[in-house]
Every structure is written in structure tokens, then in C-alpha cells.
Amino acid sequence: MSWLAIRLIHFYRLVASPWVGNQCRFYPTCSHYSEQAFETHGFCKGGYLTLLRLIKCHPWHPGGLDYVPPAAHPSKTSAAESKPPQQG
């Protein structure tokens, strides 16, 4: 499901974002934040983080730097990739 959410974000960037303009008060922008949240945390938690970010997007919030929190437990594939190869 994350791939579908990411595709919808790409569609938003191509179609709707030019009409809205460059008005994001956060860095990274909400669409980039959402894409990274879905990639890092999956559909459920990424969607939750995206919703929290969108709730903060209003004229009275100061904005600023707001990065996606790192994953609590690295995936098995990333842990296997970071290990040095065994010799022998």
C-alpha cells in the first residue's frame, strides 16, 4: 500500500502542487515528508506521521525544520547490507 501512497504523492506534485504554489512553511515540504515517512515506516505509521504533519500545516504554526523520525528497528535487509562480508 505504501507504493500507492507514494504514487499519489507524485501525482499531487505533478498536477496540484504547481497550482498551490511554493507556500510550505516546513522543510522538507509536506509531500517530501510524506514520501519519506511511507518509505521509512510503511503505510500505517507513515500515514499517521503524514496526518500529524498535515494537522500542523496552518497559518498559526511557525513551521521550520521537521524531519521524519528514524525507524525504531532497522529492517533485516538493511542490517544485512551493513555487515561486512565474511572471509574464509
PDB file with one MODEL, atoms N, CA, C and O in Angstrom:
MODEL        1
ATOM      1  N   MET A   1       0.810  -1.207   0.000  1.00  0.00           N
ATOM      2  CA  MET A   1       0.000   0.000   0.000  1.00  0.00           C
ATOM      3  C   MET A   1       0.851   1.268   0.000  1.00  0.00           C
ATOM      4  O   MET A   1       0.420   2.310  -0.494  1.00  0.00           O
ATOM      5  N   SER A   2       2.062   1.176   0.557  1.00  0.00           N
ATOM      6  CA  SER A   2       2.918   2.358   0.586  1.00  0.00           C
ATOM      7  C   SER A   2       3.236   2.844  -0.825  1.00  0.00           C
ATOM      8  O   SER A   2       3.287   4.049  -1.074  1.00  0.00           O
ATOM      9  N   TRP A   3       3.448   1.911  -1.740  1.00  0.00           N
ATOM     10  CA  TRP A   3       3.775   2.298  -3.122  1.00  0.00           C
ATOM     11  C   TRP A   3       2.641   3.106  -3.740  1.00  0.00           C
ATOM     12  O   TRP A   3       2.889   4.036  -4.508  1.00  0.00           O
ATOM     13  N   LEU A   4       1.389   2.756  -3.408  1.00  0.00           N
ATOM     14  CA  LEU A   4       0.250   3.505  -3.937  1.00  0.00           C
ATOM     15  C   LEU A   4       0.223   4.920  -3.357  1.00  0.00           C
ATOM     16  O   LEU A   4      -0.025   5.886  -4.079  1.00  0.00           O
ATOM     17  N   ALA A   5       0.476   5.037  -2.065  1.00  0.00           N
ATOM     18  CA  ALA A   5       0.502   6.357  -1.430  1.00  0.00           C
ATOM     19  C   ALA A   5       1.608   7.216  -2.033  1.00  0.00           C
ATOM     20  O   ALA A   5       1.410   8.409  -2.263  1.00  0.00           O
ATOM     21  N   ILE A   6       2.769   6.621  -2.290  1.00  0.00           N
ATOM     22  CA  ILE A   6       3.883   7.367  -2.881  1.00  0.00           C
ATOM     23  C   ILE A   6       3.536   7.793  -4.299  1.00  0.00           C
ATOM     24  O   ILE A   6       3.882   8.902  -4.706  1.00  0.00           O
ATOM     25  N   ARG A   7       2.862   6.939  -5.059  1.00  0.00           N
ATOM     26  CA  ARG A   7       2.436   7.299  -6.421  1.00  0.00           C
ATOM     27  C   ARG A   7       1.441   8.462  -6.382  1.00  0.00           C
ATOM     28  O   ARG A   7       1.494   9.353  -7.230  1.00  0.00           O
ATOM     29  N   LEU A   8       0.537   8.454  -5.403  1.00  0.00           N
ATOM     30  CA  LEU A   8      -0.418   9.561  -5.268  1.00  0.00           C
ATOM     31  C   LEU A   8       0.293  10.873  -4.908  1.00  0.00           C
ATOM     32  O   LEU A   8      -0.108  11.947  -5.358  1.00  0.00           O
ATOM     33  N   ILE A   9       1.342  10.776  -4.101  1.00  0.00           N
ATOM     34  CA  ILE A   9       2.125  11.962  -3.759  1.00  0.00           C
ATOM     35  C   ILE A   9       2.808  12.509  -5.009  1.00  0.00           C
ATOM     36  O   ILE A   9       2.837  13.720  -5.225  1.00  0.00           O
ATOM     37  N   HIS A  10       3.359  11.613  -5.834  1.00  0.00           N
ATOM     38  CA  HIS A  10       3.993  12.052  -7.088  1.00  0.00           C
ATOM     39  C   HIS A  10       2.957  12.705  -8.009  1.00  0.00           C
ATOM     40  O   HIS A  10       3.242  13.712  -8.657  1.00  0.00           O
ATOM     41  N   PHE A  11       1.772  12.135  -8.060  1.00  0.00           N
ATOM     42  CA  PHE A  11       0.698  12.711  -8.866  1.00  0.00           C
ATOM     43  C   PHE A  11       0.339  14.111  -8.361  1.00  0.00           C
ATOM     44  O   PHE A  11       0.148  15.033  -9.153  1.00  0.00           O
ATOM     45  N   TYR A  12       0.250  14.260  -7.053  1.00  0.00           N
ATOM     46  CA  TYR A  12      -0.034  15.576  -6.454  1.00  0.00           C
ATOM     47  C   TYR A  12       1.031  16.591  -6.862  1.00  0.00           C
ATOM     48  O   TYR A  12       0.704  17.719  -7.229  1.00  0.00           O
ATOM     49  N   ARG A  13       2.310  16.193  -6.800  1.00  0.00           N
ATOM     50  CA  ARG A  13       3.391  17.107  -7.157  1.00  0.00           C
ATOM     51  C   ARG A  13       3.307  17.550  -8.617  1.00  0.00           C
ATOM     52  O   ARG A  13       3.606  18.699  -8.942  1.00  0.00           O
ATOM     53  N   LEU A  14       2.901  16.634  -9.490  1.00  0.00           N
ATOM     54  CA  LEU A  14       2.816  16.968 -10.907  1.00  0.00           C
ATOM     55  C   LEU A  14       1.595  17.821 -11.243  1.00  0.00           C
ATOM     56  O   LEU A  14       1.683  18.730 -12.068  1.00  0.00           O
ATOM     57  N   VAL A  15       0.456  17.534 -10.608  1.00  0.00           N
ATOM     58  CA  VAL A  15      -0.796  18.155 -11.003  1.00  0.00           C
ATOM     59  C   VAL A  15      -1.196  19.320 -10.090  1.00  0.00           C
ATOM     60  O   VAL A  15      -1.419  20.430 -10.572  1.00  0.00           O
ATOM     61  N   ALA A  16      -1.288  19.083  -8.809  1.00  0.00           N
ATOM     62  CA  ALA A  16      -1.855  20.093  -7.907  1.00  0.00           C
ATOM     63  C   ALA A  16      -0.819  21.069  -7.357  1.00  0.00           C
ATOM     64  O   ALA A  16      -1.124  22.247  -7.172  1.00  0.00           O
ATOM     65  N   SER A  17       0.378  20.609  -7.097  1.00  0.00           N
ATOM     66  CA  SER A  17       1.381  21.460  -6.474  1.00  0.00           C
ATOM     67  C   SER A  17       1.680  22.737  -7.257  1.00  0.00           C
ATOM     68  O   SER A  17       1.826  23.791  -6.639  1.00  0.00           O
ATOM     69  N   PRO A  18       1.779  22.694  -8.595  1.00  0.00           N
ATOM     70  CA  PRO A  18       2.003  23.954  -9.316  1.00  0.00           C
ATOM     71  C   PRO A  18       0.885  24.979  -9.121  1.00  0.00           C
ATOM     72  O   PRO A  18       1.133  26.183  -9.180  1.00  0.00           O
ATOM     73  N   TRP A  19      -0.327  24.515  -8.893  1.00  0.00           N
ATOM     74  CA  TRP A  19      -1.459  25.433  -8.679  1.00  0.00           C
ATOM     75  C   TRP A  19      -1.435  26.031  -7.282  1.00  0.00           C
ATOM     76  O   TRP A  19      -1.830  27.179  -7.084  1.00  0.00           O
ATOM     77  N   VAL A  20      -0.970  25.249  -6.313  1.00  0.00           N
ATOM     78  CA  VAL A  20      -0.936  25.714  -4.928  1.00  0.00           C
ATOM     79  C   VAL A  20       0.183  26.732  -4.738  1.00  0.00           C
ATOM     80  O   VAL A  20       0.024  27.706  -4.003  1.00  0.00           O
ATOM     81  N   GLY A  21       1.296  26.506  -5.390  1.00  0.00           N
ATOM     82  CA  GLY A  21       2.427  27.418  -5.264  1.00  0.00           C
ATOM     83  C   GLY A  21       3.409  26.959  -4.206  1.00  0.00           C
ATOM     84  O   GLY A  21       3.184  25.955  -3.530  1.00  0.00           O
ATOM     85  N   ASN A  22       4.484  27.686  -4.067  1.00  0.00           N
ATOM     86  CA  ASN A  22       5.540  27.346  -3.115  1.00  0.00           C
ATOM     87  C   ASN A  22       5.268  28.060  -1.794  1.00  0.00           C
ATOM     88  O   ASN A  22       5.860  29.101  -1.509  1.00  0.00           O
ATOM     89  N   GLN A  23       4.380  27.501  -1.003  1.00  0.00           N
ATOM     90  CA  GLN A  23       3.966  28.160   0.233  1.00  0.00           C
ATOM     91  C   GLN A  23       4.218  27.335   1.480  1.00  0.00           C
ATOM     92  O   GLN A  23       3.750  27.693   2.561  1.00  0.00           O
ATOM     93  N   CYS A  24       4.945  26.243   1.352  1.00  0.00           N
ATOM     94  CA  CYS A  24       5.144  25.360   2.508  1.00  0.00           C
ATOM     95  C   CYS A  24       6.011  26.057   3.551  1.00  0.00           C
ATOM     96  O   CYS A  24       7.045  26.640   3.224  1.00  0.00           O
ATOM     97  N   ARG A  25       5.586  25.992   4.788  1.00  0.00           N
ATOM     98  CA  ARG A  25       6.311  26.638   5.874  1.00  0.00           C
ATOM     99  C   ARG A  25       7.281  25.684   6.563  1.00  0.00           C
ATOM    100  O   ARG A  25       7.965  26.067   7.512  1.00  0.00           O
ATOM    101  N   PHE A  26       7.341  24.435   6.082  1.00  0.00           N
ATOM    102  CA  PHE A  26       8.214  23.424   6.665  1.00  0.00           C
ATOM    103  C   PHE A  26       9.315  23.026   5.688  1.00  0.00           C
ATOM    104  O   PHE A  26       9.188  23.198   4.475  1.00  0.00           O
ATOM    105  N   TYR A  27      10.396  22.490   6.247  1.00  0.00           N
ATOM    106  CA  TYR A  27      11.403  21.825   5.441  1.00  0.00           C
ATOM    107  C   TYR A  27      11.647  20.464   6.081  1.00  0.00           C
ATOM    108  O   TYR A  27      11.918  20.409   7.280  1.00  0.00           O
ATOM    109  N   PRO A  28      11.566  19.402   5.361  1.00  0.00           N
ATOM    110  CA  PRO A  28      11.186  19.269   3.963  1.00  0.00           C
ATOM    111  C   PRO A  28       9.694  19.557   3.775  1.00  0.00           C
ATOM    112  O   PRO A  28       8.921  19.562   4.733  1.00  0.00           O
ATOM    113  N   THR A  29       9.310  19.795   2.523  1.00  0.00           N
ATOM    114  CA  THR A  29       7.905  20.093   2.243  1.00  0.00           C
ATOM    115  C   THR A  29       7.028  18.931   2.681  1.00  0.00           C
ATOM    116  O   THR A  29       7.521  17.823   2.889  1.00  0.00           O
ATOM    117  N   CYS A  30       5.754  19.172   2.818  1.00  0.00           N
ATOM    118  CA  CYS A  30       4.838  18.130   3.290  1.00  0.00           C
ATOM    119  C   CYS A  30       4.827  16.916   2.365  1.00  0.00           C
ATOM    120  O   CYS A  30       4.756  15.782   2.840  1.00  0.00           O
ATOM    121  N   SER A  31       4.895  17.134   1.058  1.00  0.00           N
ATOM    122  CA  SER A  31       4.873  15.992   0.144  1.00  0.00           C
ATOM    123  C   SER A  31       6.158  15.179   0.251  1.00  0.00           C
ATOM    124  O   SER A  31       6.106  13.950   0.190  1.00  0.00           O
ATOM    125  N   HIS A  32       7.307  15.830   0.409  1.00  0.00           N
ATOM    126  CA  HIS A  32       8.555  15.103   0.580  1.00  0.00           C
ATOM    127  C   HIS A  32       8.586  14.380   1.932  1.00  0.00           C
ATOM    128  O   HIS A  32       9.070  13.252   2.033  1.00  0.00           O
ATOM    129  N   TYR A  33       8.066  15.043   2.958  1.00  0.00           N
ATOM    130  CA  TYR A  33       7.973  14.420   4.281  1.00  0.00           C
ATOM    131  C   TYR A  33       7.111  13.159   4.204  1.00  0.00           C
ATOM    132  O   TYR A  33       7.482  12.114   4.739  1.00  0.00           O
ATOM    133  N   SER A  34       5.972  13.260   3.543  1.00  0.00           N
ATOM    134  CA  SER A  34       5.065  12.119   3.431  1.00  0.00           C
ATOM    135  C   SER A  34       5.717  10.962   2.691  1.00  0.00           C
ATOM    136  O   SER A  34       5.622   9.811   3.116  1.00  0.00           O
ATOM    137  N   GLU A  35       6.373  11.270   1.593  1.00  0.00           N
ATOM    138  CA  GLU A  35       7.036  10.222   0.820  1.00  0.00           C
ATOM    139  C   GLU A  35       8.091   9.516   1.671  1.00  0.00           C
ATOM    140  O   GLU A  35       8.172   8.288   1.667  1.00  0.00           O
ATOM    141  N   GLN A  36       8.888  10.279   2.389  1.00  0.00           N
ATOM    142  CA  GLN A  36       9.921   9.684   3.225  1.00  0.00           C
ATOM    143  C   GLN A  36       9.306   8.893   4.381  1.00  0.00           C
ATOM    144  O   GLN A  36       9.838   7.849   4.758  1.00  0.00           O
ATOM    145  N   ALA A  37       8.201   9.371   4.948  1.00  0.00           N
ATOM    146  CA  ALA A  37       7.540   8.655   6.041  1.00  0.00           C
ATOM    147  C   ALA A  37       7.015   7.305   5.570  1.00  0.00           C
ATOM    148  O   ALA A  37       7.157   6.306   6.276  1.00  0.00           O
ATOM    149  N   PHE A  38       6.407   7.265   4.378  1.00  0.00           N
ATOM    150  CA  PHE A  38       5.920   5.996   3.845  1.00  0.00           C
ATOM    151  C   PHE A  38       7.067   5.044   3.532  1.00  0.00           C
ATOM    152  O   PHE A  38       6.953   3.841   3.768  1.00  0.00           O
ATOM    153  N   GLU A  39       8.171   5.567   3.004  1.00  0.00           N
ATOM    154  CA  GLU A  39       9.314   4.715   2.694  1.00  0.00           C
ATOM    155  C   GLU A  39       9.979   4.178   3.956  1.00  0.00           C
ATOM    156  O   GLU A  39      10.415   3.027   3.982  1.00  0.00           O
ATOM    157  N   THR A  40      10.061   4.989   4.993  1.00  0.00           N
ATOM    158  CA  THR A  40      10.761   4.604   6.215  1.00  0.00           C
ATOM    159  C   THR A  40       9.923   3.728   7.135  1.00  0.00           C
ATOM    160  O   THR A  40      10.425   2.762   7.707  1.00  0.00           O
ATOM    161  N   HIS A  41       8.635   4.069   7.278  1.00  0.00           N
ATOM    162  CA  HIS A  41       7.809   3.430   8.301  1.00  0.00           C
ATOM    163  C   HIS A  41       6.682   2.557   7.765  1.00  0.00           C
ATOM    164  O   HIS A  41       5.996   1.898   8.547  1.00  0.00           O
ATOM    165  N   GLY A  42       6.477   2.538   6.466  1.00  0.00           N
ATOM    166  CA  GLY A  42       5.385   1.746   5.922  1.00  0.00           C
ATOM    167  C   GLY A  42       4.088   2.529   5.873  1.00  0.00           C
ATOM    168  O   GLY A  42       4.046   3.720   6.182  1.00  0.00           O
ATOM    169  N   PHE A  43       3.025   1.832   5.477  1.00  0.00           N
ATOM    170  CA  PHE A  43       1.756   2.508   5.204  1.00  0.00           C
ATOM    171  C   PHE A  43       1.077   3.040   6.464  1.00  0.00           C
ATOM    172  O   PHE A  43       0.663   4.199   6.492  1.00  0.00           O
ATOM    173  N   CYS A  44       0.956   2.230   7.492  1.00  0.00           N
ATOM    174  CA  CYS A  44       0.187   2.648   8.681  1.00  0.00           C
ATOM    175  C   CYS A  44       0.870   3.779   9.441  1.00  0.00           C
ATOM    176  O   CYS A  44       0.288   4.849   9.619  1.00  0.00           O
ATOM    177  N   LYS A  45       2.105   3.547   9.890  1.00  0.00           N
ATOM    178  CA  LYS A  45       2.782   4.581  10.664  1.00  0.00           C
ATOM    179  C   LYS A  45       3.147   5.773   9.783  1.00  0.00           C
ATOM    180  O   LYS A  45       3.094   6.914  10.242  1.00  0.00           O
ATOM    181  N   GLY A  46       3.517   5.527   8.521  1.00  0.00           N
ATOM    182  CA  GLY A  46       3.804   6.627   7.606  1.00  0.00           C
ATOM    183  C   GLY A  46       2.580   7.491   7.385  1.00  0.00           C
ATOM    184  O   GLY A  46       2.684   8.716   7.323  1.00  0.00           O
ATOM    185  N   GLY A  47       1.411   6.858   7.264  1.00  0.00           N
ATOM    186  CA  GLY A  47       0.166   7.607   7.124  1.00  0.00           C
ATOM    187  C   GLY A  47      -0.157   8.413   8.371  1.00  0.00           C
ATOM    188  O   GLY A  47      -0.635   9.544   8.282  1.00  0.00           O
ATOM    189  N   TYR A  48       0.105   7.828   9.535  1.00  0.00           N
ATOM    190  CA  TYR A  48      -0.118   8.513  10.802  1.00  0.00           C
ATOM    191  C   TYR A  48       0.791   9.740  10.909  1.00  0.00           C
ATOM    192  O   TYR A  48       0.333  10.821  11.280  1.00  0.00           O
ATOM    193  N   LEU A  49       2.088   9.575  10.584  1.00  0.00           N
ATOM    194  CA  LEU A  49       3.026  10.694  10.638  1.00  0.00           C
ATOM    195  C   LEU A  49       2.636  11.788   9.639  1.00  0.00           C
ATOM    196  O   LEU A  49       2.751  12.978   9.932  1.00  0.00           O
ATOM    197  N   THR A  50       2.177  11.373   8.466  1.00  0.00           N
ATOM    198  CA  THR A  50       1.727  12.338   7.463  1.00  0.00           C
ATOM    199  C   THR A  50       0.527  13.124   7.969  1.00  0.00           C
ATOM    200  O   THR A  50       0.469  14.342   7.802  1.00  0.00           O
ATOM    201  N   LEU A  51      -0.426  12.442   8.583  1.00  0.00           N
ATOM    202  CA  LEU A  51      -1.603  13.116   9.132  1.00  0.00           C
ATOM    203  C   LEU A  51      -1.207  14.123  10.201  1.00  0.00           C
ATOM    204  O   LEU A  51      -1.728  15.238  10.224  1.00  0.00           O
ATOM    205  N   LEU A  52      -0.279  13.739  11.098  1.00  0.00           N
ATOM    206  CA  LEU A  52       0.176  14.675  12.125  1.00  0.00           C
ATOM    207  C   LEU A  52       0.828  15.910  11.502  1.00  0.00           C
ATOM    208  O   LEU A  52       0.626  17.033  11.965  1.00  0.00           O
ATOM    209  N   ARG A  53       1.600  15.687  10.461  1.00  0.00           N
ATOM    210  CA  ARG A  53       2.273  16.809   9.788  1.00  0.00           C
ATOM    211  C   ARG A  53       1.251  17.736   9.126  1.00  0.00           C
ATOM    212  O   ARG A  53       1.375  18.958   9.215  1.00  0.00           O
ATOM    213  N   LEU A  54       0.247  17.166   8.467  1.00  0.00           N
ATOM    214  CA  LEU A  54      -0.764  17.981   7.799  1.00  0.00           C
ATOM    215  C   LEU A  54      -1.612  18.764   8.800  1.00  0.00           C
ATOM    216  O   LEU A  54      -2.075  19.864   8.500  1.00  0.00           O
ATOM    217  N   ILE A  55      -1.813  18.199   9.979  1.00  0.00           N
ATOM    218  CA  ILE A  55      -2.560  18.921  11.019  1.00  0.00           C
ATOM    219  C   ILE A  55      -1.787  20.161  11.467  1.00  0.00           C
ATOM    220  O   ILE A  55      -2.389  21.181  11.802  1.00  0.00           O
ATOM    221  N   LYS A  56      -0.450  20.075  11.475  1.00  0.00           N
ATOM    222  CA  LYS A  56       0.371  21.221  11.867  1.00  0.00           C
ATOM    223  C   LYS A  56       0.442  22.291  10.785  1.00  0.00           C
ATOM    224  O   LYS A  56       0.935  23.392  11.032  1.00  0.00           O
ATOM    225  N   CYS A  57      -0.041  21.979   9.602  1.00  0.00           N
ATOM    226  CA  CYS A  57       0.082  22.900   8.469  1.00  0.00           C
ATOM    227  C   CYS A  57      -1.079  23.901   8.490  1.00  0.00           C
ATOM    228  O   CYS A  57      -2.116  23.682   7.864  1.00  0.00           O
ATOM    229  N   HIS A  58      -0.887  24.983   9.211  1.00  0.00           N
ATOM    230  CA  HIS A  58      -1.886  26.048   9.275  1.00  0.00           C
ATOM    231  C   HIS A  58      -1.156  27.375   9.487  1.00  0.00           C
ATOM    232  O   HIS A  58       0.012  27.372   9.876  1.00  0.00           O
ATOM    233  N   PRO A  59      -1.807  28.488   9.246  1.00  0.00           N
ATOM    234  CA  PRO A  59      -1.123  29.794   9.293  1.00  0.00           C
ATOM    235  C   PRO A  59      -0.538  30.167  10.651  1.00  0.00           C
ATOM    236  O   PRO A  59       0.351  31.017  10.704  1.00  0.00           O
ATOM    237  N   TRP A  60      -0.993  29.575  11.742  1.00  0.00           N
ATOM    238  CA  TRP A  60      -0.531  29.968  13.063  1.00  0.00           C
ATOM    239  C   TRP A  60       0.641  29.133  13.558  1.00  0.00           C
ATOM    240  O   TRP A  60       1.195  29.417  14.620  1.00  0.00           O
ATOM    241  N   HIS A  61       1.025  28.111  12.808  1.00  0.00           N
ATOM    242  CA  HIS A  61       2.184  27.304  13.193  1.00  0.00           C
ATOM    243  C   HIS A  61       3.430  27.949  12.588  1.00  0.00           C
ATOM    244  O   HIS A  61       3.413  28.336  11.419  1.00  0.00           O
ATOM    245  N   PRO A  62       4.512  28.073  13.365  1.00  0.00           N
ATOM    246  CA  PRO A  62       5.693  28.753  12.840  1.00  0.00           C
ATOM    247  C   PRO A  62       6.430  27.988  11.746  1.00  0.00           C
ATOM    248  O   PRO A  62       7.186  28.592  10.984  1.00  0.00           O
ATOM    249  N   GLY A  63       6.229  26.673  11.649  1.00  0.00           N
ATOM    250  CA  GLY A  63       6.927  25.892  10.625  1.00  0.00           C
ATOM    251  C   GLY A  63       8.350  25.599  11.052  1.00  0.00           C
ATOM    252  O   GLY A  63       8.639  25.483  12.242  1.00  0.00           O
ATOM    253  N   GLY A  64       9.242  25.479  10.070  1.00  0.00           N
ATOM    254  CA  GLY A  64      10.650  25.212  10.360  1.00  0.00           C
ATOM    255  C   GLY A  64      11.066  23.819   9.935  1.00  0.00           C
ATOM    256  O   GLY A  64      10.433  23.198   9.082  1.00  0.00           O
ATOM    257  N   LEU A  65      12.141  23.337  10.543  1.00  0.00           N
ATOM    258  CA  LEU A  65      12.656  22.008  10.226  1.00  0.00           C
ATOM    259  C   LEU A  65      11.809  20.948  10.917  1.00  0.00           C
ATOM    260  O   LEU A  65      11.533  21.049  12.112  1.00  0.00           O
ATOM    261  N   ASP A  66      11.403  19.949  10.174  1.00  0.00           N
ATOM    262  CA  ASP A  66      10.594  18.862  10.726  1.00  0.00           C
ATOM    263  C   ASP A  66      10.897  17.615   9.909  1.00  0.00           C
ATOM    264  O   ASP A  66      10.294  17.385   8.860  1.00  0.00           O
ATOM    265  N   TYR A  67      11.837  16.814  10.399  1.00  0.00           N
ATOM    266  CA  TYR A  67      12.249  15.615   9.682  1.00  0.00           C
ATOM    267  C   TYR A  67      11.464  14.400  10.140  1.00  0.00           C
ATOM    268  O   TYR A  67      10.926  14.382  11.247  1.00  0.00           O
ATOM    269  N   VAL A  68      11.399  13.394   9.295  1.00  0.00           N
ATOM    270  CA  VAL A  68      10.758  12.125   9.637  1.00  0.00           C
ATOM    271  C   VAL A  68      11.621  11.447  10.692  1.00  0.00           C
ATOM    272  O   VAL A  68      12.837  11.356  10.521  1.00  0.00           O
ATOM    273  N   PRO A  69      11.016  10.966  11.788  1.00  0.00           N
ATOM    274  CA  PRO A  69      11.818  10.265  12.790  1.00  0.00           C
ATOM    275  C   PRO A  69      12.373   8.964  12.206  1.00  0.00           C
ATOM    276  O   PRO A  69      11.725   8.335  11.370  1.00  0.00           O
ATOM    277  N   PRO A  70      13.557   8.564  12.639  1.00  0.00           N
ATOM    278  CA  PRO A  70      14.118   7.316  12.118  1.00  0.00           C
ATOM    279  C   PRO A  70      13.308   6.113  12.580  1.00  0.00           C
ATOM    280  O   PRO A  70      12.591   6.179  13.579  1.00  0.00           O
ATOM    281  N   ALA A  71      13.429   5.027  11.851  1.00  0.00           N
ATOM    282  CA  ALA A  71      12.738   3.788  12.216  1.00  0.00           C
ATOM    283  C   ALA A  71      13.315   3.267  13.527  1.00  0.00           C
ATOM    284  O   ALA A  71      14.524   3.328  13.745  1.00  0.00           O
ATOM    285  N   ALA A  72      12.452   2.756  14.394  1.00  0.00           N
ATOM    286  CA  ALA A  72      12.886   2.258  15.696  1.00  0.00           C
ATOM    287  C   ALA A  72      13.779   1.032  15.555  1.00  0.00           C
ATOM    288  O   ALA A  72      14.793   0.915  16.243  1.00  0.00           O
ATOM    289  N   HIS A  73      13.407   0.134  14.677  1.00  0.00           N
ATOM    290  CA  HIS A  73      14.179  -1.089  14.453  1.00  0.00           C
ATOM    291  C   HIS A  73      14.536  -1.167  12.980  1.00  0.00           C
ATOM    292  O   HIS A  73      13.653  -1.200  12.123  1.00  0.00           O
ATOM    293  N   PRO A  74      15.830  -1.197  12.684  1.00  0.00           N
ATOM    294  CA  PRO A  74      16.192  -1.308  11.263  1.00  0.00           C
ATOM    295  C   PRO A  74      15.708  -2.625  10.687  1.00  0.00           C
ATOM    296  O   PRO A  74      15.648  -3.640  11.381  1.00  0.00           O
ATOM    297  N   SER A  75      15.368  -2.595   9.425  1.00  0.00           N
ATOM    298  CA  SER A  75      14.892  -3.820   8.782  1.00  0.00           C
ATOM    299  C   SER A  75      16.027  -4.819   8.659  1.00  0.00           C
ATOM    300  O   SER A  75      17.199  -4.447   8.709  1.00  0.00           O
ATOM    301  N   LYS A  76      15.678  -6.087   8.497  1.00  0.00           N
ATOM    302  CA  LYS A  76      16.681  -7.136   8.396  1.00  0.00           C
ATOM    303  C   LYS A  76      17.538  -6.960   7.148  1.00  0.00           C
ATOM    304  O   LYS A  76      18.727  -7.278   7.161  1.00  0.00           O
ATOM    305  N   THR A  77      16.943  -6.455   6.073  1.00  0.00           N
ATOM    306  CA  THR A  77      17.722  -6.288   4.847  1.00  0.00           C
ATOM    307  C   THR A  77      18.758  -5.185   5.004  1.00  0.00           C
ATOM    308  O   THR A  77      19.879  -5.328   4.516  1.00  0.00           O
ATOM    309  N   SER A  78      18.414  -4.088   5.673  1.00  0.00           N
ATOM    310  CA  SER A  78      19.397  -3.025   5.839  1.00  0.00           C
ATOM    311  C   SER A  78      20.490  -3.445   6.813  1.00  0.00           C
ATOM    312  O   SER A  78      21.639  -3.033   6.655  1.00  0.00           O
ATOM    313  N   ALA A  79      20.157  -4.262   7.824  1.00  0.00           N
ATOM    314  CA  ALA A  79      21.161  -4.751   8.753  1.00  0.00           C
ATOM    315  C   ALA A  79      22.115  -5.712   8.045  1.00  0.00           C
ATOM    316  O   ALA A  79      23.318  -5.699   8.306  1.00  0.00           O
ATOM    317  N   ALA A  80      21.579  -6.544   7.150  1.00  0.00           N
ATOM    318  CA  ALA A  80      22.423  -7.483   6.421  1.00  0.00           C
ATOM    319  C   ALA A  80      23.332  -6.753   5.449  1.00  0.00           C
ATOM    320  O   ALA A  80      24.462  -7.183   5.222  1.00  0.00           O
ATOM    321  N   GLU A  81      22.864  -5.664   4.875  1.00  0.00           N
ATOM    322  CA  GLU A  81      23.677  -4.903   3.927  1.00  0.00           C
ATOM    323  C   GLU A  81      24.799  -4.168   4.620  1.00  0.00           C
ATOM    324  O   GLU A  81      25.847  -3.937   4.017  1.00  0.00           O
ATOM    325  N   SER A  82      24.603  -3.788   5.896  1.00  0.00           N
ATOM    326  CA  SER A  82      25.620  -3.001   6.598  1.00  0.00           C
ATOM    327  C   SER A  82      26.728  -3.872   7.180  1.00  0.00           C
ATOM    328  O   SER A  82      27.773  -3.337   7.551  1.00  0.00           O
ATOM    329  N   LYS A  83      26.545  -5.202   7.277  1.00  0.00           N
ATOM    330  CA  LYS A  83      27.562  -6.079   7.811  1.00  0.00           C
ATOM    331  C   LYS A  83      28.669  -6.288   6.783  1.00  0.00           C
ATOM    332  O   LYS A  83      28.398  -6.428   5.591  1.00  0.00           O
ATOM    333  N   PRO A  84      29.907  -6.307   7.247  1.00  0.00           N
ATOM    334  CA  PRO A  84      30.982  -6.560   6.303  1.00  0.00           C
ATOM    335  C   PRO A  84      30.953  -8.043   5.878  1.00  0.00           C
ATOM    336  O   PRO A  84      30.560  -8.905   6.664  1.00  0.00           O
ATOM    337  N   PRO A  85      31.362  -8.328   4.656  1.00  0.00           N
ATOM    338  CA  PRO A  85      31.341  -9.714   4.192  1.00  0.00           C
ATOM    339  C   PRO A  85      32.346 -10.565   4.977  1.00  0.00           C
ATOM    340  O   PRO A  85      33.435 -10.105   5.321  1.00  0.00           O
ATOM    341  N   GLN A  86      31.961 -11.803   5.248  1.00  0.00           N
ATOM    342  CA  GLN A  86      32.832 -12.706   5.981  1.00  0.00           C
ATOM    343  C   GLN A  86      33.793 -13.378   5.008  1.00  0.00           C
ATOM    344  O   GLN A  86      33.427 -13.754   3.895  1.00  0.00           O
ATOM    345  N   GLN A  87      35.017 -13.513   5.460  1.00  0.00           N
ATOM    346  CA  GLN A  87      36.011 -14.167   4.631  1.00  0.00           C
ATOM    347  C   GLN A  87      36.318 -15.540   5.182  1.00  0.00           C
ATOM    348  O   GLN A  87      36.323 -15.755   6.394  1.00  0.00           O
ATOM    349  N   GLY A  88      36.565 -16.434   4.307  1.00  0.00           N
ATOM    350  CA  GLY A  88      37.009 -17.732   4.777  1.00  0.00           C
ATOM    351  C   GLY A  88      36.177 -18.846   4.404  1.00  0.00           C
ATOM    352  O   GLY A  88      36.477 -19.986   4.759  1.00  0.00           O
TER     353      GLY A  88
ENDMDL
END
